[in-house]
Amino acid sequence: MHIALLVTNTDDSDFAKRHPSDDAKFTSLIHSVRPTWRTTSFWVRNGQFPTDVAGFDGWLIGGSPASVHDKLAWIPRLFDLIQTLHAKTSPMFGACFGHQAIAMALGGQVGPNPGGWVFGATDTMFEGAPCRLNAAHSEQVVRLPAGSTVLGGNAACPIGGFAIGRHILTSQYHPEITPDFMQALVEEYAPKLPDGVGAAARLTLARPADSTGLALRLARFYETAA
C-alpha cells in the first residue's frame, strides 16, 4: 500500500524544527499498524503538488495552524486536488485542517468553535465507540458536504468526523500526535493562547490520548476503499 501525504503544516518555528515533521508523524502512525506500507510526502504548503494522481493507493491530509479561510495560494489548489480525488473516488483521509479542507472543498462550511479553543486530550466518539484523542483547533466543520455521514464528536465539536461513501474518512482530531509531543505542544503554546486554555489543556494530559484504535481504523479504511 502506497499513501500520499499532503503536508499542510505552516509552523516554521524553532519549536517545530525540534520535533518530527507532520509527514514523519503520520508515517510513524501508519507503520505502527502496517509497517510495510510506503508513504510519499508532498509539501503542498510550499506549493509542491503531485503532477499525477495515479500510482497511490490512498491520500492523507494533515493538520495546520493555517485556517481553511486564509488567503494562501496553495489552499485553493488543495481544494481543487480534493475535488479531483473525490471525483475519482480515491481513498482520502483528513485530520484537523485536512478534515476541514475536505469539507470546504466539497461544499461544506467551517466556522469558529462556539466555545473557543479545544486543546489537549479530548474524550469523543468515533463510529459509536468512545475514544480519547488529541485536539488543537479553534475552528470546526459546522455544515457537512452533501452525501456525508457524521461519524462522531462531542458537545464541543458535534461534527468530529465524517465519511462520504467508502472513499472519504475524516477526523477533527490528531491521531498522529503522541502523548509526549502533546505535552510539549501545550507547554509551548499555552502562553500564546487565550487565558485559561493552556491551564485546562494541562489538566487533560494526566490521562493521555490513545491513537491506536484510529490508526487501525485508518489502515482498514485504506484497505477496504482500495
C-alpha positions in Angstrom: 0.0 0.0 0.0 1.4 3.4 -1.0 0.0 6.5 0.7 0.5 10.1 -0.4 0.9 12.5 2.5 -0.2 16.1 1.8 1.7 18.3 4.3 -0.2 21.5 5.2 1.5 22.5 8.5 2.8 26.1 8.2 4.6 26.2 11.5 8.3 27.1 10.8 9.1 28.0 14.4 12.1 26.7 16.3 9.8 24.6 18.3 8.5 22.8 15.1 12.1 22.3 13.9 13.0 20.5 17.2 10.3 17.8 16.5 9.4 15.4 13.7 7.5 16.9 10.8 3.9 16.0 10.2 4.7 13.6 7.4 7.1 11.8 9.7 4.5 11.6 12.5 1.9 10.2 10.1 4.4 7.7 8.7 5.1 6.5 12.2 1.4 6.2 12.9 0.8 4.1 9.8 3.9 2.0 10.4 2.7 1.3 14.0 -0.1 -0.9 12.5 1.1 -1.5 8.9 4.9 -1.5 8.9 5.4 -2.5 5.3 3.4 0.4 3.8 5.1 3.1 1.8 4.5 6.9 2.1 5.4 9.8 -0.2 5.3 13.4 1.0 4.1 16.4 -0.9 4.6 19.7 0.9 1.5 21.4 -0.5 2.0 24.3 1.9 5.2 25.1 -0.2 3.3 24.7 -3.5 4.6 21.1 -4.0 1.7 19.2 -5.6 1.7 15.8 -7.3 1.8 16.0 -11.1 -0.1 12.8 -11.5 -2.6 11.4 -9.0 -2.2 7.8 -10.3 0.1 5.4 -8.5 -1.2 5.9 -5.0 -3.5 3.7 -3.0 -4.6 6.4 -0.7 -4.2 10.1 0.3 -3.8 11.8 3.7 -4.2 15.5 4.5 -2.8 16.6 7.9 -3.2 19.5 10.3 -2.0 23.1 10.2 -2.1 26.3 12.2 -3.4 27.8 9.0 -7.1 28.3 8.5 -9.0 26.9 5.6 -10.2 30.6 5.2 -6.7 32.0 4.8 -5.9 33.7 1.5 -2.9 31.5 0.7 -2.3 30.4 -2.9 -1.8 26.7 -2.0 -5.2 26.4 -0.3 -7.4 26.7 -3.5 -5.0 24.3 -5.2 -5.5 21.9 -2.4 -9.3 22.2 -2.7 -9.0 21.5 -6.5 -7.0 18.4 -5.7 -9.6 17.2 -3.2 -12.3 17.7 -5.7 -10.3 15.7 -8.3 -9.7 12.8 -5.8 -13.3 12.8 -4.8 -14.5 12.6 -8.4 -12.2 9.6 -8.9 -13.3 8.1 -5.6 -9.7 7.9 -4.5 -9.4 6.9 -0.8 -8.7 10.1 1.2 -8.3 10.8 4.9 -8.2 14.2 6.5 -7.2 15.1 10.1 -8.0 18.5 11.7 -7.1 21.0 8.9 -7.5 18.1 6.4 -10.9 17.3 7.8 -12.0 20.9 7.4 -10.4 21.3 4.0 -12.2 18.2 2.6 -15.5 19.6 4.0 -14.9 23.1 2.5 -13.7 21.8 -0.9 -16.8 19.6 -1.3 -19.4 22.3 -0.3 -19.4 22.2 3.5 -18.8 25.1 5.9 -16.1 25.7 8.6 -16.6 28.3 11.4 -15.2 29.2 14.8 -15.7 26.8 17.7 -18.7 28.1 19.7 -16.8 27.5 23.0 -13.4 28.7 21.9 -10.2 26.6 21.7 -10.3 22.8 22.1 -6.8 21.9 23.2 -5.4 18.8 24.8 -6.5 15.2 25.2 -10.3 15.1 24.5 -12.9 12.4 25.1 -15.1 12.0 22.0 -16.9 9.4 20.0 -16.0 7.8 16.7 -18.3 5.3 14.9 -20.3 4.7 18.0 -17.3 4.0 20.3 -15.8 6.2 22.9 -12.2 7.3 22.3 -9.6 9.8 23.6 -7.7 11.8 21.0 -5.5 14.8 21.0 -7.1 18.1 19.8 -5.8 21.5 18.9 -8.3 23.6 17.0 -10.3 26.9 17.2 -12.4 26.1 14.1 -14.6 23.2 13.2 -16.9 21.9 10.4 -20.3 23.4 11.0 -22.1 22.2 7.9 -21.4 18.9 6.1 -20.8 18.4 2.4 -23.6 16.7 0.5 -23.7 12.9 1.0 -21.8 12.9 4.2 -22.4 10.8 7.3 -21.3 12.1 10.7 -19.1 9.6 12.4 -18.9 11.1 15.9 -18.0 14.0 18.0 -18.8 15.6 21.4 -20.6 18.7 22.8 -17.6 20.9 22.0 -17.4 19.6 18.4 -20.5 17.8 17.1 -19.0 17.0 13.7 -15.9 15.3 15.0 -15.5 13.2 11.8 -17.5 12.3 8.7 -17.5 9.9 5.8 -18.6 10.1 2.2 -19.2 6.7 0.6 -16.3 4.3 1.1 -13.6 6.7 -0.1 -13.6 9.6 2.3 -12.9 9.4 6.1 -12.1 12.4 8.3 -11.4 13.3 12.0 -11.2 16.7 13.6 -8.6 15.2 15.9 -4.9 14.3 15.7 -4.1 10.6 15.8 -0.5 11.3 14.7 0.3 13.4 17.9 1.9 11.3 20.6 1.4 12.0 24.3 5.0 13.3 24.6 4.5 15.7 21.7 1.1 16.9 23.0 2.8 17.7 26.3 5.5 19.7 24.6 2.8 21.4 22.4 0.8 22.5 25.4 3.8 23.9 27.2 5.0 25.8 24.0 1.6 27.3 23.1 -0.2 27.8 26.4 1.3 31.3 26.9 0.3 32.3 23.4 -3.4 31.2 23.7 -6.3 32.9 25.5 -6.4 32.9 29.3 -7.3 29.5 30.7 -6.8 27.5 27.6 -3.3 26.3 28.5 -4.2 25.5 32.1 -7.2 23.5 31.0 -5.2 21.6 28.4 -2.5 20.7 31.1 -5.2 19.1 33.2 -6.3 16.8 30.3 -2.8 15.3 30.0 -3.0 13.4 33.2 -4.9 10.8 31.1 -3.2 10.8 27.7 -4.9 10.1 24.4 -4.5 6.7 22.7 -4.5 6.8 18.9 -4.0 3.1 18.2 -7.7 2.5 17.6 -7.9 5.2 15.0 -4.7 4.1 13.4 -6.2 0.6 12.9 -9.4 2.1 11.6 -7.4 4.2 9.1 -5.5 1.2 7.9 -8.7 -0.7 7.4 -10.2 2.3 5.6 -7.5 2.3 3.0 -7.6 -1.5 2.6 -11.3 -1.6 2.1 -11.6 1.5 -0.1 -8.8 0.5 -2.3 
